[in-house]
Each structure stands twice: as C-alpha cells, then as structure tokens.
Amino acid sequence: MEMHNSSSSKSKDHTAAVYYHQGDAPRVNTDLVIIQSLEKQYPGKEIITVPESSCNLLAFAASGIATAIPDEKNATDSGPLKWDYYFPPASRLEGGSGVIGSNVLFGKYKYIYKDYEYILYIVDGRDGGSSYPLVRNNYIISSTSNSAKALILAAGDYHSTLHGEIWVFDAGWWHKDAALWDSIQRSTWDDVILDEDMKKAIIGDVSRFYDGRDVYKRLKVPWKRGIIYHGPPGNGKTISIKATMHMLYERKDEIPTLYVKTLTNFAGPEYALNQIFEKARTTAPCYLVFEDLDSIVSDSVRSFFLNQVDGLNNNDGILMVGSTNHLDRLDPGISKRPSRFDRKYLFPNPNFKERTLYAEFWRKKLLGSDAAEDFGTEKKVDFPESMCKGIANITDGFSFAYIQEAFVASLLAIAARETEDSEPYVEKKSLVEEKSLWEENQERIIWKLHGFSLDEDDEKKEFEKLELWQEMKKQVKILREEMGGPDDGGD
C-alpha cells in the first residue's frame, strides 16, 4: 500500500494525519508516536493502550454488548483504513458465496459501553514489512481511568471465556472452536455402546474427581488425575471423550474442555506444552484432552511433558485424558506411572452382546419416521429385531467402525439399486450360496450358542431373504477380506 504526504493534509483527524505522515518515514516506536499525538489532541483526558490480542474491542462490540460507531474523522474520507478479505464458505456442501472480513490498520470510533462513552483508536503498529509479530493496539480515550478499566475488564473477560465453543490448541495457539462445540451437543453417554460396568466406571471416575476436591485436600494429595483410553481404532474412545465433554458442560458447575490437536508450531514443542499447561492451570478445573497421545508426546519432548505433568507447578483441578491406539508406543514413564496417568481403560473390539446392541442402534435409526429420507431410500428397509443377532454373529472381530461401514455400504447399495431399477428387489441365486446339510447344522449350532430358540432360528431363515441381510453379508465378506481374516465368524 503506497502512502503520500499529500494524504495527511486531507485527513480530518490530527492523529490520523500523524499516522499517515509517519507511514512515509522510518518509525522507531509507533506507540510513542501515537501516544504523543493523542496527548496533544486530547489534553486532560485519560489515555490507555491495550493490545488487541488480550482485549478485542471490535469483537466485543460485534457481540452486541457494546457499540462501535466509525467516527467521521477517520484516517480516510471513506472511513477506517483497513484491508478487506474474502473468506470462502466453510464447506461447499453448505452453499453460500462466502463472507468479507476486515482487518483495521487505522480506525477511529465512538465507543459506547453501558452508560459510558469513549473515543477508540485502533492502530496497526508494525514498523517495517514483517507481518509477524502482530502489533495492533486499542487506544482508549476517556474522562476517567476507572471507566476505561471497567471496559477493559468486561471486554477482556468476554474475550477469554467461551460462548458455545471449545478451546482447541493447534499450530501453536489456542482458538475457540464452535464447530466442535456443536458436535459434542449430539454426543451423550446414552449413545455410547460399551461394557456397562466400564461405562459406569468411567463416568464415576470423572464425576468423583470434580466432586472430590475436599477429599483430595484432606488426604493432602494434589487434586489432579490422568486417564488413558487405549485399544484398537474404531471402538469408542473418541465418542467417549465427547460424551464426557457433554456431561461436564451440563454440570451445575460447568467444566470446560481444552482439546489438544498437535504440538507443531513455529517455536517448537516445548513452547507448545508450556502454552497448553499454562492455559489449563488458569482454566482449572478443566478437562484436558490429548487425542492420539503417542503421536503428540514423542521421545524428544517426553521429559518436558513429564515435568509439566508432575513437576513443581500446581496442576490442581486438571483431569487429563489421553487416547492411543498403540499403548505399547508410550514410554513406560507415562503409561505405567500413577500420578501421571492413574487409570487405563481398554476399548477392545465389541463382544457379541455389544455388537447386537449396536445393530439395534442402527435398527432404530432405520425404522425412524424420517429414515427413508435420511438414508436416501424410497421405502423403509425391512429390519426385524431378530436380524440384530444375525449381524452380530457375522461381524465377529469387527470394531464398531467396521460394523458402521458395513451398514453404510449396504444402505448405499440398496439406494443405488432403487435408483437404477424401479422393479422390486428379487433375491438372486448369486447372492445366496446353497449350503450342504452339514453346513446348515453347523450354523444352527452357532446360532443356538448365541441364544436363539428353535422358533427364532426359523425366524432367522425368514430374514435370510431380506435385502438388507443379503447386502450386509456381502459387505461383511468384503471388509473381512480387507482385514485379512476368514470369510465367516462367530464368537
């Protein structure tokens, strides 16, 4: 952006003119230049400088709590000096043409908060061409310092707290994630299919920690705890973490979540860990989540991580959970040392009962009032209750994620068939292999071991003809071949 001295003579505001003038020459310290100009322009007024990184007054006004009105005496005749940015839609699937956002380089505003009125200057004070570090300050002009401090406290508190968001650490800094917040609103323990004793143990472990501050104090032990979720992928570790987040936000004394994605950043992993635990200590009591812990805490940062966990710093109120698909990759100093991670919960592949419950979960979805529309089928899919045990039987060794894929692939195949051919589904011989009498007897024995009576076995023969069952068998066979296992199974 090119600036000329002639522009400063057109500016209506003295400080704006100085800013323009200084923009044409080297500046040693922009803050000093701006403060000196404001003192001359507003003699007898209180002037307070606040970095935007700790107190974003325009964002505070955008929330509706305060009002920011561009002053007519701005850096340009058309208003604040700013850069406008185009931001495309977050998702092409959602449509829309995107939005335009602004980055103010120099702006003057009449600012109103409660019964107070201020003059606000926002100045980008970068000296030189570097875009980092960001140096954008708010200059608040008021009649009294107390009124300005009241505004700073209110805006700073709003800036540092969550409003339908989750704190997420990524690329070296904390940001508020509203999309993750929306995701956990749909994640409850009612939807988590686990061994009931283990589910109760996890819920109890978390609840007792946050309810037990006085107990920890009486025992004279630090009020902190660590938990590890481990086991093969796709068996409920992530959904359990989200369900816990949901549960903690529904408490009377709401517990916020701090979610760590990665330590990767410009200043190195030690800097990231320092930022993570500093935030956790100031936010406590809180729920600190390290997903894929074995990837985040590498050998190069292990000692620094352990020092943050149980060094001299006070970590009271922090419940830390780490998930991993590979417990063996974690250093024993992390995985086998109480006071760092006190409990470990194994999330294995689901057993027959859990697979049956998961099939029942899908059955309820498919028999819902909006199921045809939701799953792209023109008619409801026949799914008798007895088929749930049948699906559990053929998915032995599958994770929940693999069973879900079998359902999704089957439903897509059924929907595609309806689109390609309007004729009713007719069972094709190629889909059902004829069995010998010996094979049928073996299968009947397996079914009875899983609790089927003779009548249920006859009912099972009925759903052998149903389209969903045929597709599930095909998809299970394909997935089992991908896994490198046998074509059939049973617990």
Secondary structure, 3 states (H helix, E strand, C coil): CCCCHHHHHHCCCHHHHHHHHHHCCCCCCHHHHHHHHHHHHCCCCEEEEEECCCCCHHHHHHCCCCEEEECCCCCECCECEEEEEEECCCCHHHCCCCEEEEEEEEEEEEEEECCEEEEEEEEECCCCCCCCCCCEEEEEEECCHHHHHHHHHHHHHHHHCCCCCEEEEECCEEEEEHHHHHHHCCCCHHHCCCCHHHHHHHHHHHHHHHHCHHHHHHHCCCCEEEEEEECCCCCCHHHHHHHHHHHHHCCCCCCCEEEECCCCCCCCHHHHHHHHHHHHHHHCCEEEEECCHHHHCCHHHHHHHHHHHHCCCCCCCEEEEEEECCHHHCCHHHHCCCCCCCEEEECCCCCHHHHHHHHHHHHHHHCCCCHHHHCCCCCCCCCCCCHHHHHHHHCCCCCHHHHHHHHHHHHHHHHHHHHHCCCCCCCCHHHCCCCCHHHHHHHHHHHHHCCCCHHHHHHHHHHCCCHHHHHHHHHHHHHHHHHCCCCCCCC
